Amino acid sequence: MNEYSSANQHAGGVAISQDNLVELMHRLETTLDNAYSCEEAFALLDEYVELVATTEEAEQLMPLVKNHLDLCPDCRDEFEILLHILKTADSTPDE
Ligand SMILES: [Zn+2]
């Protein structure tokens, strides 16, 4: 008597991407109190550099990265190198 069609149950698949997103956002919020480690700052450095290059609000948008750069000369060096690269690559050659 087991005539359940498995089609219905079969159709429901995996949908975890949204959950992952929410968790990520949550994580961002909860880490707001903590300073970044070099690893965390470095992982966001690309993004931060682009923000700095495009908006003056970069420090407000990613305060923890900025915070880390203030404290960590190593990462600051890296940031300045990246920023320089981005700016020279971005601007039209005028020399
Ligand atoms: Zn660092």
PDB file of the backbone (N, CA, C, O) and the ligand in Angstrom, with CONECT records:
HET     ZN  A 101       1
ATOM      1  N   MET A   1       0.811  -1.214   0.000  1.00  0.00           N
ATOM      2  CA  MET A   1       0.000   0.000   0.000  1.00  0.00           C
ATOM      3  C   MET A   1       0.848   1.270   0.000  1.00  0.00           C
ATOM      4  O   MET A   1       0.317   2.364   0.189  1.00  0.00           O
ATOM      5  N   ASN A   2       2.062   1.149  -0.194  1.00  0.00           N
ATOM      6  CA  ASN A   2       2.897   2.344  -0.224  1.00  0.00           C
ATOM      7  C   ASN A   2       2.908   2.945  -1.613  1.00  0.00           C
ATOM      8  O   ASN A   2       3.822   2.746  -2.414  1.00  0.00           O
ATOM      9  N   GLU A   3       1.832   3.697  -1.858  1.00  0.00           N
ATOM     10  CA  GLU A   3       1.749   4.242  -3.202  1.00  0.00           C
ATOM     11  C   GLU A   3       2.071   5.730  -3.245  1.00  0.00           C
ATOM     12  O   GLU A   3       1.731   6.426  -4.202  1.00  0.00           O
ATOM     13  N   TYR A   4       2.706   6.187  -2.235  1.00  0.00           N
ATOM     14  CA  TYR A   4       3.126   7.597  -2.261  1.00  0.00           C
ATOM     15  C   TYR A   4       4.031   7.826  -3.454  1.00  0.00           C
ATOM     16  O   TYR A   4       5.009   7.113  -3.678  1.00  0.00           O
ATOM     17  N   SER A   5       3.681   8.804  -4.178  1.00  0.00           N
ATOM     18  CA  SER A   5       4.600   9.118  -5.256  1.00  0.00           C
ATOM     19  C   SER A   5       5.776   9.892  -4.663  1.00  0.00           C
ATOM     20  O   SER A   5       5.582  10.856  -3.922  1.00  0.00           O
ATOM     21  N   SER A   6       6.918   9.493  -4.970  1.00  0.00           N
ATOM     22  CA  SER A   6       8.094  10.158  -4.408  1.00  0.00           C
ATOM     23  C   SER A   6       8.437  11.440  -5.160  1.00  0.00           C
ATOM     24  O   SER A   6       9.386  12.152  -4.830  1.00  0.00           O
ATOM     25  N   ALA A   7       7.631  11.703  -6.180  1.00  0.00           N
ATOM     26  CA  ALA A   7       7.947  12.872  -7.007  1.00  0.00           C
ATOM     27  C   ALA A   7       7.923  14.154  -6.204  1.00  0.00           C
ATOM     28  O   ALA A   7       8.799  15.006  -6.351  1.00  0.00           O
ATOM     29  N   ASN A   8       6.924  14.288  -5.361  1.00  0.00           N
ATOM     30  CA  ASN A   8       6.794  15.521  -4.598  1.00  0.00           C
ATOM     31  C   ASN A   8       7.976  15.750  -3.655  1.00  0.00           C
ATOM     32  O   ASN A   8       8.559  16.832  -3.594  1.00  0.00           O
ATOM     33  N   GLN A   9       8.290  14.714  -2.947  1.00  0.00           N
ATOM     34  CA  GLN A   9       9.384  14.871  -1.995  1.00  0.00           C
ATOM     35  C   GLN A   9      10.718  15.021  -2.720  1.00  0.00           C
ATOM     36  O   GLN A   9      11.669  15.640  -2.243  1.00  0.00           O
ATOM     37  N   HIS A  10      10.723  14.434  -3.864  1.00  0.00           N
ATOM     38  CA  HIS A  10      11.955  14.458  -4.623  1.00  0.00           C
ATOM     39  C   HIS A  10      12.299  15.872  -5.099  1.00  0.00           C
ATOM     40  O   HIS A  10      13.464  16.248  -5.229  1.00  0.00           O
ATOM     41  N   ALA A  11      11.240  16.631  -5.351  1.00  0.00           N
ATOM     42  CA  ALA A  11      11.436  17.933  -5.968  1.00  0.00           C
ATOM     43  C   ALA A  11      12.146  18.908  -5.028  1.00  0.00           C
ATOM     44  O   ALA A  11      12.979  19.707  -5.457  1.00  0.00           O
ATOM     45  N   GLY A  12      11.803  18.830  -3.736  1.00  0.00           N
ATOM     46  CA  GLY A  12      12.419  19.757  -2.795  1.00  0.00           C
ATOM     47  C   GLY A  12      13.919  19.533  -2.750  1.00  0.00           C
ATOM     48  O   GLY A  12      14.384  18.440  -2.428  1.00  0.00           O
ATOM     49  N   GLY A  13      14.653  20.548  -3.065  1.00  0.00           N
ATOM     50  CA  GLY A  13      16.090  20.348  -3.140  1.00  0.00           C
ATOM     51  C   GLY A  13      16.832  21.047  -2.018  1.00  0.00           C
ATOM     52  O   GLY A  13      16.335  21.153  -0.897  1.00  0.00           O
ATOM     53  N   VAL A  14      17.973  21.499  -2.318  1.00  0.00           N
ATOM     54  CA  VAL A  14      18.778  22.214  -1.335  1.00  0.00           C
ATOM     55  C   VAL A  14      18.666  23.704  -1.574  1.00  0.00           C
ATOM     56  O   VAL A  14      18.823  24.174  -2.701  1.00  0.00           O
ATOM     57  N   ALA A  15      18.401  24.434  -0.535  1.00  0.00           N
ATOM     58  CA  ALA A  15      18.326  25.888  -0.633  1.00  0.00           C
ATOM     59  C   ALA A  15      18.990  26.488   0.592  1.00  0.00           C
ATOM     60  O   ALA A  15      18.325  27.003   1.491  1.00  0.00           O
ATOM     61  N   ILE A  16      20.255  26.416   0.610  1.00  0.00           N
ATOM     62  CA  ILE A  16      20.954  26.905   1.798  1.00  0.00           C
ATOM     63  C   ILE A  16      21.699  28.209   1.553  1.00  0.00           C
ATOM     64  O   ILE A  16      22.257  28.812   2.469  1.00  0.00           O
ATOM     65  N   SER A  17      21.691  28.627   0.290  1.00  0.00           N
ATOM     66  CA  SER A  17      22.495  29.812   0.002  1.00  0.00           C
ATOM     67  C   SER A  17      21.990  31.022   0.778  1.00  0.00           C
ATOM     68  O   SER A  17      22.780  31.840   1.250  1.00  0.00           O
ATOM     69  N   GLN A  18      20.683  31.129   0.908  1.00  0.00           N
ATOM     70  CA  GLN A  18      20.119  32.255   1.642  1.00  0.00           C
ATOM     71  C   GLN A  18      20.533  32.216   3.110  1.00  0.00           C
ATOM     72  O   GLN A  18      20.890  33.230   3.709  1.00  0.00           O
ATOM     73  N   ASP A  19      20.472  31.017   3.662  1.00  0.00           N
ATOM     74  CA  ASP A  19      20.888  30.862   5.051  1.00  0.00           C
ATOM     75  C   ASP A  19      22.332  31.297   5.237  1.00  0.00           C
ATOM     76  O   ASP A  19      22.684  31.971   6.204  1.00  0.00           O
ATOM     77  N   ASN A  20      23.135  30.899   4.303  1.00  0.00           N
ATOM     78  CA  ASN A  20      24.540  31.264   4.386  1.00  0.00           C
ATOM     79  C   ASN A  20      24.716  32.767   4.403  1.00  0.00           C
ATOM     80  O   ASN A  20      25.528  33.315   5.149  1.00  0.00           O
ATOM     81  N   LEU A  21      23.938  33.414   3.567  1.00  0.00           N
ATOM     82  CA  LEU A  21      24.007  34.867   3.485  1.00  0.00           C
ATOM     83  C   LEU A  21      23.649  35.506   4.817  1.00  0.00           C
ATOM     84  O   LEU A  21      24.353  36.376   5.330  1.00  0.00           O
ATOM     85  N   VAL A  22      22.527  35.044   5.359  1.00  0.00           N
ATOM     86  CA  VAL A  22      22.064  35.589   6.630  1.00  0.00           C
ATOM     87  C   VAL A  22      23.124  35.394   7.709  1.00  0.00           C
ATOM     88  O   VAL A  22      23.398  36.277   8.521  1.00  0.00           O
ATOM     89  N   GLU A  23      23.697  34.216   7.681  1.00  0.00           N
ATOM     90  CA  GLU A  23      24.706  33.927   8.684  1.00  0.00           C
ATOM     91  C   GLU A  23      25.913  34.845   8.511  1.00  0.00           C
ATOM     92  O   GLU A  23      26.531  35.292   9.477  1.00  0.00           O
ATOM     93  N   LEU A  24      26.213  35.099   7.278  1.00  0.00           N
ATOM     94  CA  LEU A  24      27.342  35.980   6.997  1.00  0.00           C
ATOM     95  C   LEU A  24      27.089  37.384   7.530  1.00  0.00           C
ATOM     96  O   LEU A  24      27.942  37.994   8.175  1.00  0.00           O
ATOM     97  N   MET A  25      25.891  37.872   7.240  1.00  0.00           N
ATOM     98  CA  MET A  25      25.534  39.200   7.715  1.00  0.00           C
ATOM     99  C   MET A  25      25.582  39.253   9.232  1.00  0.00           C
ATOM    100  O   MET A  25      26.085  40.201   9.836  1.00  0.00           O
ATOM    101  N   HIS A  26      25.046  38.211   9.815  1.00  0.00           N
ATOM    102  CA  HIS A  26      25.027  38.157  11.262  1.00  0.00           C
ATOM    103  C   HIS A  26      26.449  38.190  11.813  1.00  0.00           C
ATOM    104  O   HIS A  26      26.740  38.833  12.821  1.00  0.00           O
ATOM    105  N   ARG A  27      27.302  37.485  11.123  1.00  0.00           N
ATOM    106  CA  ARG A  27      28.678  37.416  11.558  1.00  0.00           C
ATOM    107  C   ARG A  27      29.338  38.784  11.476  1.00  0.00           C
ATOM    108  O   ARG A  27      30.133  39.169  12.333  1.00  0.00           O
ATOM    109  N   LEU A  28      28.990  39.492  10.436  1.00  0.00           N
ATOM    110  CA  LEU A  28      29.545  40.830  10.277  1.00  0.00           C
ATOM    111  C   LEU A  28      29.147  41.710  11.444  1.00  0.00           C
ATOM    112  O   LEU A  28      29.946  42.485  11.970  1.00  0.00           O
ATOM    113  N   GLU A  29      27.906  41.570  11.829  1.00  0.00           N
ATOM    114  CA  GLU A  29      27.413  42.383  12.938  1.00  0.00           C
ATOM    115  C   GLU A  29      28.108  42.024  14.244  1.00  0.00           C
ATOM    116  O   GLU A  29      28.518  42.889  15.018  1.00  0.00           O
ATOM    117  N   THR A  30      28.222  40.739  14.455  1.00  0.00           N
ATOM    118  CA  THR A  30      28.769  40.327  15.744  1.00  0.00           C
ATOM    119  C   THR A  30      30.262  40.605  15.846  1.00  0.00           C
ATOM    120  O   THR A  30      30.806  40.692  16.947  1.00  0.00           O
ATOM    121  N   THR A  31      30.916  40.741  14.718  1.00  0.00           N
ATOM    122  CA  THR A  31      32.349  41.011  14.796  1.00  0.00           C
ATOM    123  C   THR A  31      32.642  42.499  14.900  1.00  0.00           C
ATOM    124  O   THR A  31      33.797  42.909  15.017  1.00  0.00           O
ATOM    125  N   LEU A  32      31.603  43.289  14.857  1.00  0.00           N
ATOM    126  CA  LEU A  32      31.813  44.728  14.879  1.00  0.00           C
ATOM    127  C   LEU A  32      32.543  45.186  16.129  1.00  0.00           C
ATOM    128  O   LEU A  32      33.222  46.213  16.117  1.00  0.00           O
ATOM    129  N   ASP A  33      32.406  44.447  17.180  1.00  0.00           N
ATOM    130  CA  ASP A  33      33.052  44.828  18.426  1.00  0.00           C
ATOM    131  C   ASP A  33      34.530  44.485  18.453  1.00  0.00           C
ATOM    132  O   ASP A  33      35.315  45.049  19.216  1.00  0.00           O
ATOM    133  N   ASN A  34      34.877  43.544  17.596  1.00  0.00           N
ATOM    134  CA  ASN A  34      36.242  43.037  17.661  1.00  0.00           C
ATOM    135  C   ASN A  34      37.101  43.611  16.556  1.00  0.00           C
ATOM    136  O   ASN A  34      36.632  43.867  15.446  1.00  0.00           O
ATOM    137  N   ALA A  35      38.345  43.804  16.874  1.00  0.00           N
ATOM    138  CA  ALA A  35      39.268  44.242  15.848  1.00  0.00           C
ATOM    139  C   ALA A  35      39.576  43.071  14.929  1.00  0.00           C
ATOM    140  O   ALA A  35      39.516  41.906  15.321  1.00  0.00           O
ATOM    141  N   TYR A  36      39.907  43.420  13.698  1.00  0.00           N
ATOM    142  CA  TYR A  36      40.269  42.379  12.742  1.00  0.00           C
ATOM    143  C   TYR A  36      41.679  41.867  13.028  1.00  0.00           C
ATOM    144  O   TYR A  36      42.545  42.582  13.532  1.00  0.00           O
ATOM    145  N   SER A  37      41.857  40.640  12.693  1.00  0.00           N
ATOM    146  CA  SER A  37      43.220  40.120  12.630  1.00  0.00           C
ATOM    147  C   SER A  37      43.794  40.484  11.276  1.00  0.00           C
ATOM    148  O   SER A  37      43.073  40.928  10.382  1.00  0.00           O
ATOM    149  N   CYS A  38      45.080  40.297  11.131  1.00  0.00           N
ATOM    150  CA  CYS A  38      45.709  40.601   9.845  1.00  0.00           C
ATOM    151  C   CYS A  38      45.044  39.799   8.735  1.00  0.00           C
ATOM    152  O   CYS A  38      44.812  40.301   7.635  1.00  0.00           O
ATOM    153  N   GLU A  39      44.749  38.570   9.038  1.00  0.00           N
ATOM    154  CA  GLU A  39      44.154  37.706   8.037  1.00  0.00           C
ATOM    155  C   GLU A  39      42.809  38.253   7.575  1.00  0.00           C
ATOM    156  O   GLU A  39      42.520  38.301   6.379  1.00  0.00           O
ATOM    157  N   GLU A  40      42.008  38.654   8.524  1.00  0.00           N
ATOM    158  CA  GLU A  40      40.674  39.167   8.184  1.00  0.00           C
ATOM    159  C   GLU A  40      40.781  40.483   7.440  1.00  0.00           C
ATOM    160  O   GLU A  40      40.076  40.710   6.456  1.00  0.00           O
ATOM    161  N   ALA A  41      41.654  41.338   7.906  1.00  0.00           N
ATOM    162  CA  ALA A  41      41.822  42.620   7.237  1.00  0.00           C
ATOM    163  C   ALA A  41      42.340  42.412   5.827  1.00  0.00           C
ATOM    164  O   ALA A  41      41.900  43.056   4.875  1.00  0.00           O
ATOM    165  N   PHE A  42      43.281  41.500   5.723  1.00  0.00           N
ATOM    166  CA  PHE A  42      43.881  41.249   4.425  1.00  0.00           C
ATOM    167  C   PHE A  42      42.870  40.695   3.440  1.00  0.00           C
ATOM    168  O   PHE A  42      42.899  41.020   2.253  1.00  0.00           O
ATOM    169  N   ALA A  43      41.978  39.860   3.939  1.00  0.00           N
ATOM    170  CA  ALA A  43      40.963  39.264   3.075  1.00  0.00           C
ATOM    171  C   ALA A  43      40.047  40.334   2.492  1.00  0.00           C
ATOM    172  O   ALA A  43      39.486  40.157   1.411  1.00  0.00           O
ATOM    173  N   LEU A  44      39.899  41.442   3.211  1.00  0.00           N
ATOM    174  CA  LEU A  44      38.993  42.499   2.764  1.00  0.00           C
ATOM    175  C   LEU A  44      39.734  43.676   2.129  1.00  0.00           C
ATOM    176  O   LEU A  44      39.135  44.666   1.709  1.00  0.00           O
ATOM    177  N   LEU A  45      41.028  43.534   2.076  1.00  0.00           N
ATOM    178  CA  LEU A  45      41.831  44.671   1.652  1.00  0.00           C
ATOM    179  C   LEU A  45      41.503  45.110   0.224  1.00  0.00           C
ATOM    180  O   LEU A  45      41.379  46.301  -0.061  1.00  0.00           O
ATOM    181  N   ASP A  46      41.369  44.146  -0.643  1.00  0.00           N
ATOM    182  CA  ASP A  46      41.017  44.450  -2.031  1.00  0.00           C
ATOM    183  C   ASP A  46      39.764  45.315  -2.099  1.00  0.00           C
ATOM    184  O   ASP A  46      39.707  46.348  -2.767  1.00  0.00           O
ATOM    185  N   GLU A  47      38.769  44.832  -1.372  1.00  0.00           N
ATOM    186  CA  GLU A  47      37.483  45.504  -1.370  1.00  0.00           C
ATOM    187  C   GLU A  47      37.623  46.915  -0.789  1.00  0.00           C
ATOM    188  O   GLU A  47      37.069  47.884  -1.309  1.00  0.00           O
ATOM    189  N   TYR A  48      38.362  46.992   0.273  1.00  0.00           N
ATOM    190  CA  TYR A  48      38.534  48.265   0.955  1.00  0.00           C
ATOM    191  C   TYR A  48      39.263  49.266   0.056  1.00  0.00           C
ATOM    192  O   TYR A  48      38.891  50.436  -0.028  1.00  0.00           O
ATOM    193  N   VAL A  49      40.282  48.789  -0.593  1.00  0.00           N
ATOM    194  CA  VAL A  49      41.041  49.657  -1.487  1.00  0.00           C
ATOM    195  C   VAL A  49      40.141  50.224  -2.579  1.00  0.00           C
ATOM    196  O   VAL A  49      40.219  51.402  -2.927  1.00  0.00           O
ATOM    197  N   GLU A  50      39.285  49.353  -3.108  1.00  0.00           N
ATOM    198  CA  GLU A  50      38.381  49.817  -4.153  1.00  0.00           C
ATOM    199  C   GLU A  50      37.408  50.856  -3.616  1.00  0.00           C
ATOM    200  O   GLU A  50      37.078  51.832  -4.288  1.00  0.00           O
ATOM    201  N   LEU A  51      36.963  50.623  -2.399  1.00  0.00           N
ATOM    202  CA  LEU A  51      36.068  51.584  -1.771  1.00  0.00           C
ATOM    203  C   LEU A  51      36.761  52.924  -1.591  1.00  0.00           C
ATOM    204  O   LEU A  51      36.205  53.977  -1.904  1.00  0.00           O
ATOM    205  N   VAL A  52      37.975  52.866  -1.084  1.00  0.00           N
ATOM    206  CA  VAL A  52      38.731  54.096  -0.863  1.00  0.00           C
ATOM    207  C   VAL A  52      38.912  54.861  -2.164  1.00  0.00           C
ATOM    208  O   VAL A  52      38.856  56.090  -2.205  1.00  0.00           O
ATOM    209  N   ALA A  53      39.129  54.097  -3.220  1.00  0.00           N
ATOM    210  CA  ALA A  53      39.367  54.730  -4.518  1.00  0.00           C
ATOM    211  C   ALA A  53      38.091  55.343  -5.082  1.00  0.00           C
ATOM    212  O   ALA A  53      38.146  56.286  -5.871  1.00  0.00           O
ATOM    213  N   THR A  54      36.940  54.803  -4.675  1.00  0.00           N
ATOM    214  CA  THR A  54      35.710  55.256  -5.311  1.00  0.00           C
ATOM    215  C   THR A  54      34.856  56.155  -4.419  1.00  0.00           C
ATOM    216  O   THR A  54      34.062  56.946  -4.927  1.00  0.00           O
ATOM    217  N   THR A  55      35.003  56.046  -3.118  1.00  0.00           N
ATOM    218  CA  THR A  55      34.171  56.862  -2.243  1.00  0.00           C
ATOM    219  C   THR A  55      34.952  57.328  -1.026  1.00  0.00           C
ATOM    220  O   THR A  55      35.873  56.658  -0.560  1.00  0.00           O
ATOM    221  N   GLU A  56      34.563  58.488  -0.526  1.00  0.00           N
ATOM    222  CA  GLU A  56      35.245  58.997   0.665  1.00  0.00           C
ATOM    223  C   GLU A  56      34.682  58.378   1.937  1.00  0.00           C
ATOM    224  O   GLU A  56      35.163  58.631   3.041  1.00  0.00           O
ATOM    225  N   GLU A  57      33.651  57.561   1.749  1.00  0.00           N
ATOM    226  CA  GLU A  57      33.031  56.968   2.923  1.00  0.00           C
ATOM    227  C   GLU A  57      33.574  55.584   3.241  1.00  0.00           C
ATOM    228  O   GLU A  57      33.011  54.854   4.056  1.00  0.00           O
ATOM    229  N   ALA A  58      34.639  55.246   2.608  1.00  0.00           N
ATOM    230  CA  ALA A  58      35.204  53.910   2.797  1.00  0.00           C
ATOM    231  C   ALA A  58      35.447  53.616   4.276  1.00  0.00           C
ATOM    232  O   ALA A  58      35.187  52.513   4.756  1.00  0.00           O
ATOM    233  N   GLU A  59      35.943  54.609   4.975  1.00  0.00           N
ATOM    234  CA  GLU A  59      36.258  54.389   6.385  1.00  0.00           C
ATOM    235  C   GLU A  59      35.007  54.103   7.202  1.00  0.00           C
ATOM    236  O   GLU A  59      35.043  53.371   8.192  1.00  0.00           O
ATOM    237  N   GLN A  60      33.913  54.688   6.771  1.00  0.00           N
ATOM    238  CA  GLN A  60      32.670  54.430   7.495  1.00  0.00           C
ATOM    239  C   GLN A  60      32.032  53.115   7.097  1.00  0.00           C
ATOM    240  O   GLN A  60      31.353  52.462   7.889  1.00  0.00           O
ATOM    241  N   LEU A  61      32.268  52.742   5.844  1.00  0.00           N
ATOM    242  CA  LEU A  61      31.671  51.499   5.366  1.00  0.00           C
ATOM    243  C   LEU A  61      32.427  50.285   5.892  1.00  0.00           C
ATOM    244  O   LEU A  61      31.831  49.245   6.170  1.00  0.00           O
ATOM    245  N   MET A  62      33.699  50.422   6.021  1.00  0.00           N
ATOM    246  CA  MET A  62      34.499  49.304   6.517  1.00  0.00           C
ATOM    247  C   MET A  62      35.430  49.774   7.634  1.00  0.00           C
ATOM    248  O   MET A  62      36.652  49.765   7.491  1.00  0.00           O
ATOM    249  N   PRO A  63      34.832  50.179   8.733  1.00  0.00           N
ATOM    250  CA  PRO A  63      35.619  50.803   9.813  1.00  0.00           C
ATOM    251  C   PRO A  63      36.641  49.861  10.437  1.00  0.00           C
ATOM    252  O   PRO A  63      37.687  50.291  10.922  1.00  0.00           O
ATOM    253  N   LEU A  64      36.326  48.592  10.418  1.00  0.00           N
ATOM    254  CA  LEU A  64      37.240  47.654  11.068  1.00  0.00           C
ATOM    255  C   LEU A  64      38.519  47.473  10.266  1.00  0.00           C
ATOM    256  O   LEU A  64      39.595  47.269  10.828  1.00  0.00           O
ATOM    257  N   VAL A  65      38.391  47.549   8.965  1.00  0.00           N
ATOM    258  CA  VAL A  65      39.587  47.461   8.137  1.00  0.00           C
ATOM    259  C   VAL A  65      40.447  48.694   8.383  1.00  0.00           C
ATOM    260  O   VAL A  65      41.656  48.605   8.593  1.00  0.00           O
ATOM    261  N   LYS A  66      39.791  49.834   8.350  1.00  0.00           N
ATOM    262  CA  LYS A  66      40.497  51.085   8.601  1.00  0.00           C
ATOM    263  C   LYS A  66      41.152  51.049   9.981  1.00  0.00           C
ATOM    264  O   LYS A  66      42.292  51.473  10.168  1.00  0.00           O
ATOM    265  N   ASN A  67      40.404  50.536  10.915  1.00  0.00           N
ATOM    266  CA  ASN A  67      40.915  50.424  12.273  1.00  0.00           C
ATOM    267  C   ASN A  67      42.174  49.571  12.315  1.00  0.00           C
ATOM    268  O   ASN A  67      43.159  49.914  12.968  1.00  0.00           O
ATOM    269  N   HIS A  68      42.119  48.479  11.620  1.00  0.00           N
ATOM    270  CA  HIS A  68      43.276  47.587  11.614  1.00  0.00           C
ATOM    271  C   HIS A  68      44.472  48.246  10.925  1.00  0.00           C
ATOM    272  O   HIS A  68      45.615  48.100  11.358  1.00  0.00           O
ATOM    273  N   LEU A  69      44.187  48.963   9.860  1.00  0.00           N
ATOM    274  CA  LEU A  69      45.276  49.607   9.125  1.00  0.00           C
ATOM    275  C   LEU A  69      45.954  50.663   9.983  1.00  0.00           C
ATOM    276  O   LEU A  69      47.157  50.898   9.867  1.00  0.00           O
ATOM    277  N   ASP A  70      45.164  51.297  10.846  1.00  0.00           N
ATOM    278  CA  ASP A  70      45.738  52.285  11.745  1.00  0.00           C
ATOM    279  C   ASP A  70      46.703  51.646  12.736  1.00  0.00           C
ATOM    280  O   ASP A  70      47.681  52.256  13.169  1.00  0.00           O
ATOM    281  N   LEU A  71      46.400  50.414  13.076  1.00  0.00           N
ATOM    282  CA  LEU A  71      47.174  49.750  14.119  1.00  0.00           C
ATOM    283  C   LEU A  71      48.305  48.909  13.569  1.00  0.00           C
ATOM    284  O   LEU A  71      49.256  48.592  14.284  1.00  0.00           O
ATOM    285  N   CYS A  72      48.209  48.551  12.319  1.00  0.00           N
ATOM    286  CA  CYS A  72      49.124  47.542  11.786  1.00  0.00           C
ATOM    287  C   CYS A  72      49.896  48.081  10.581  1.00  0.00           C
ATOM    288  O   CYS A  72      49.355  48.151   9.477  1.00  0.00           O
ATOM    289  N   PRO A  73      51.134  48.453  10.785  1.00  0.00           N
ATOM    290  CA  PRO A  73      51.950  49.018   9.698  1.00  0.00           C
ATOM    291  C   PRO A  73      52.116  48.056   8.529  1.00  0.00           C
ATOM    292  O   PRO A  73      52.181  48.480   7.375  1.00  0.00           O
ATOM    293  N   ASP A  74      52.184  46.777   8.825  1.00  0.00           N
ATOM    294  CA  ASP A  74      52.359  45.790   7.752  1.00  0.00           C
ATOM    295  C   ASP A  74      51.206  45.842   6.766  1.00  0.00           C
ATOM    296  O   ASP A  74      51.402  45.941   5.555  1.00  0.00           O
ATOM    297  N   CYS A  75      49.992  45.773   7.316  1.00  0.00           N
ATOM    298  CA  CYS A  75      48.822  45.784   6.456  1.00  0.00           C
ATOM    299  C   CYS A  75      48.653  47.149   5.809  1.00  0.00           C
ATOM    300  O   CYS A  75      48.143  47.262   4.694  1.00  0.00           O
ATOM    301  N   ARG A  76      49.080  48.170   6.510  1.00  0.00           N
ATOM    302  CA  ARG A  76      48.986  49.510   5.951  1.00  0.00           C
ATOM    303  C   ARG A  76      49.873  49.633   4.720  1.00  0.00           C
ATOM    304  O   ARG A  76      49.488  50.214   3.705  1.00  0.00           O
ATOM    305  N   ASP A  77      51.046  49.081   4.837  1.00  0.00           N
ATOM    306  CA  ASP A  77      51.950  49.036   3.691  1.00  0.00           C
ATOM    307  C   ASP A  77      51.263  48.375   2.504  1.00  0.00           C
ATOM    308  O   ASP A  77      51.246  48.891   1.386  1.00  0.00           O
ATOM    309  N   GLU A  78      50.706  47.221   2.797  1.00  0.00           N
ATOM    310  CA  GLU A  78      50.050  46.439   1.756  1.00  0.00           C
ATOM    311  C   GLU A  78      48.909  47.251   1.139  1.00  0.00           C
ATOM    312  O   GLU A  78      48.718  47.262  -0.077  1.00  0.00           O
ATOM    313  N   PHE A  79      48.176  47.909   1.987  1.00  0.00           N
ATOM    314  CA  PHE A  79      47.055  48.732   1.534  1.00  0.00           C
ATOM    315  C   PHE A  79      47.537  49.838   0.610  1.00  0.00           C
ATOM    316  O   PHE A  79      46.935  50.095  -0.433  1.00  0.00           O
ATOM    317  N   GLU A  80      48.606  50.480   0.992  1.00  0.00           N
ATOM    318  CA  GLU A  80      49.079  51.598   0.183  1.00  0.00           C
ATOM    319  C   GLU A  80      49.604  51.133  -1.164  1.00  0.00           C
ATOM    320  O   GLU A  80      49.454  51.810  -2.181  1.00  0.00           O
ATOM    321  N   ILE A  81      50.218  49.969  -1.146  1.00  0.00           N
ATOM    322  CA  ILE A  81      50.683  49.394  -2.414  1.00  0.00           C
ATOM    323  C   ILE A  81      49.498  49.101  -3.332  1.00  0.00           C
ATOM    324  O   ILE A  81      49.493  49.449  -4.513  1.00  0.00           O
ATOM    325  N   LEU A  82      48.499  48.451  -2.746  1.00  0.00           N
ATOM    326  CA  LEU A  82      47.311  48.100  -3.533  1.00  0.00           C
ATOM    327  C   LEU A  82      46.617  49.350  -4.058  1.00  0.00           C
ATOM    328  O   LEU A  82      46.179  49.405  -5.207  1.00  0.00           O
ATOM    329  N   LEU A  83      46.529  50.341  -3.199  1.00  0.00           N
ATOM    330  CA  LEU A  83      45.854  51.578  -3.602  1.00  0.00           C
ATOM    331  C   LEU A  83      46.606  52.235  -4.750  1.00  0.00           C
ATOM    332  O   LEU A  83      46.010  52.733  -5.706  1.00  0.00           O
ATOM    333  N   HIS A  84      47.901  52.224  -4.633  1.00  0.00           N
ATOM    334  CA  HIS A  84      48.724  52.812  -5.677  1.00  0.00           C
ATOM    335  C   HIS A  84      48.519  52.079  -7.006  1.00  0.00           C
ATOM    336  O   HIS A  84      48.352  52.691  -8.061  1.00  0.00           O
ATOM    337  N   ILE A  85      48.539  50.756  -6.915  1.00  0.00           N
ATOM    338  CA  ILE A  85      48.332  49.937  -8.118  1.00  0.00           C
ATOM    339  C   ILE A  85      46.979  50.241  -8.741  1.00  0.00           C
ATOM    340  O   ILE A  85      46.856  50.432  -9.951  1.00  0.00           O
ATOM    341  N   LEU A  86      45.974  50.281  -7.885  1.00  0.00           N
ATOM    342  CA  LEU A  86      44.620  50.509  -8.386  1.00  0.00           C
ATOM    343  C   LEU A  86      44.518  51.871  -9.060  1.00  0.00           C
ATOM    344  O   LEU A  86      43.927  52.006 -10.131  1.00  0.00           O
ATOM    345  N   LYS A  87      45.091  52.860  -8.429  1.00  0.00           N
ATOM    346  CA  LYS A  87      44.964  54.205  -8.959  1.00  0.00           C
ATOM    347  C   LYS A  87      45.718  54.365 -10.270  1.00  0.00           C
ATOM    348  O   LYS A  87      45.232  55.006 -11.202  1.00  0.00           O
ATOM    349  N   THR A  88      46.887  53.787 -10.335  1.00  0.00           N
ATOM    350  CA  THR A  88      47.666  53.913 -11.565  1.00  0.00           C
ATOM    351  C   THR A  88      47.058  53.099 -12.683  1.00  0.00           C
ATOM    352  O   THR A  88      47.151  53.462 -13.855  1.00  0.00           O
ATOM    353  N   ALA A  89      46.417  51.962 -12.300  1.00  0.00           N
ATOM    354  CA  ALA A  89      45.799  51.125 -13.324  1.00  0.00           C
ATOM    355  C   ALA A  89      44.505  51.739 -13.817  1.00  0.00           C
ATOM    356  O   ALA A  89      44.095  51.538 -14.960  1.00  0.00           O
ATOM    357  N   ASP A  90      43.866  52.499 -12.923  1.00  0.00           N
ATOM    358  CA  ASP A  90      42.540  53.010 -13.205  1.00  0.00           C
ATOM    359  C   ASP A  90      42.587  54.290 -14.018  1.00  0.00           C
ATOM    360  O   ASP A  90      41.849  54.448 -14.990  1.00  0.00           O
ATOM    361  N   SER A  91      43.441  55.185 -13.622  1.00  0.00           N
ATOM    362  CA  SER A  91      43.464  56.490 -14.266  1.00  0.00           C
ATOM    363  C   SER A  91      43.973  56.369 -15.693  1.00  0.00           C
ATOM    364  O   SER A  91      44.798  55.513 -16.011  1.00  0.00           O
ATOM    365  N   THR A  92      43.471  57.228 -16.521  1.00  0.00           N
ATOM    366  CA  THR A  92      43.939  57.222 -17.889  1.00  0.00           C
ATOM    367  C   THR A  92      45.373  57.741 -17.929  1.00  0.00           C
ATOM    368  O   THR A  92      45.710  58.686 -17.216  1.00  0.00           O
ATOM    369  N   PRO A  93      46.181  57.157 -18.722  1.00  0.00           N
ATOM    370  CA  PRO A  93      47.588  57.567 -18.794  1.00  0.00           C
ATOM    371  C   PRO A  93      47.685  58.990 -19.315  1.00  0.00           C
ATOM    372  O   PRO A  93      47.248  59.285 -20.428  1.00  0.00           O
ATOM    373  N   ASP A  94      48.262  59.869 -18.504  1.00  0.00           N
ATOM    374  CA  ASP A  94      48.300  61.259 -18.932  1.00  0.00           C
ATOM    375  C   ASP A  94      49.706  61.836 -18.801  1.00  0.00           C
ATOM    376  O   ASP A  94      49.884  63.042 -18.632  1.00  0.00           O
ATOM    377  N   GLU A  95      50.680  60.973 -18.880  1.00  0.00           N
ATOM    378  CA  GLU A  95      52.026  61.507 -18.818  1.00  0.00           C
ATOM    379  C   GLU A  95      52.887  61.125 -20.004  1.00  0.00           C
ATOM    380  O   GLU A  95      54.052  61.516 -20.073  1.00  0.00           O
TER     381      GLU A  95
HETATM  382 ZN    ZN A 101      47.694  43.550  10.029  1.00  0.00          ZN2+
END
